[in-house]
C-alpha cells in the first residue's frame, strides 16, 4: 500500500455526541492518509457541531432521518479515492483496524472486518444479536456461495470499482444485505479480517435485531430470486 495514498472513510452518524470525540481522536491519530466523509442522519444532539470541527472532513447532512443505508449511499457517492472504507462512529469497531482493511484492499476487492472470524478472541454479545447474525450469514453463504462470518459488520472496505456503480436502493439496515448480495452476483468474494469488538459505551444501539432478522430472511430469498448474475464493471 502506498503510504501517501489518500483513502476516503465513510462514517454514518446519528446522535453520537458522547462517543464522537474519542472516535475522532483515534481516527486522526492513525498512520493512514484518510479523508473523513461524515454523514449526519438528522442528529438531534451536538454530533453535527463536533463533525464540522474536524479539519478537512466532508460533512453531509440529512434534514430528516433517512436511515443507515441512505447515509452509507450518500457517503459513498461523495467519495473520490480508489479505496473506500466504512466504519461506524460508536467505537464498537476500533478505528485502529482501518489500516489493515486498507492494506487488504491491495489484493482483494471487498474486505469485511469480522467480530467472529477468530473463535478464541470473540467478544461476548447478547444471544439474540449473535444468533441473528449467525443465521443470516449462514443463509447468505449458502445461497450466494460465500464464506462470511459477520454479514452485519459495521466496518468494511471496497475497491472503488466494486462498490461505486453498485445499485443501492435500501435506506435502512437492510442495506447491508443489498450490498452483499449484489456484490456476490457480480462475482466478488468477500475477504474477512478479524477485528476486536467493544460493545458501545455510550448511547443506544439503533438496530432492532428480532424484526430486522425476520426482514433479512425474506430479503435474502427475494434477492436470490430477483438479482441476476452480472459481469463486473
GINOR-V608142 format. One record per pair of residues at least 12 apart in sequence whose C-alpha atoms are under 6 Angstrom apart, sorted by the first residue. I is the first residue (numbers start at 1). J is the second residue. If there is no record, write none. Layout:
# GINOR-V608142
<<I;J> <I;J>>
This chain:
# GINOR-V608142
<<1;103> <6;33> <6;34> <7;34> <7;35> <7;81> <7;83> <8;34> <8;35> <8;36> <8;81> <8;84> <9;36> <9;37> <9;85> <9;86> <10;37> <10;75> <10;86> <11;37> <11;38> <11;87> <11;88> <12;38> <12;39> <12;71> <13;39> <13;40> <14;41> <14;43> <15;43> <15;45> <15;47> <16;47> <17;46> <17;47> <19;90> <23;91> <27;95> <36;57> <37;58> <37;59> <38;59> <39;59> <39;60> <39;61> <39;71> <40;61> <41;62> <41;65> <42;62> <42;63> <42;64> <42;65> <67;171> <67;172> <68;172> <68;173> <69;170> <69;171> <69;172> <69;173> <69;175> <70;171> <82;159> <82;160> <83;158> <83;159> <83;160> <84;157> <84;158> <85;156> <85;157> <86;155> <86;156> <87;154> <87;155> <88;154> <92;197> <92;198> <92;199> <92;200> <93;197> <109;158> <109;159> <110;157> <110;158> <110;190> <111;156> <111;157> <111;190> <111;191> <111;192> <112;156> <112;192> <113;155> <113;156> <113;192> <113;193> <113;194> <113;195> <114;150> <114;193> <114;194> <114;195> <115;195> <116;149> <117;194> <132;213> <137;151> <185;229> <185;230> <186;230> <186;231> <186;232>>
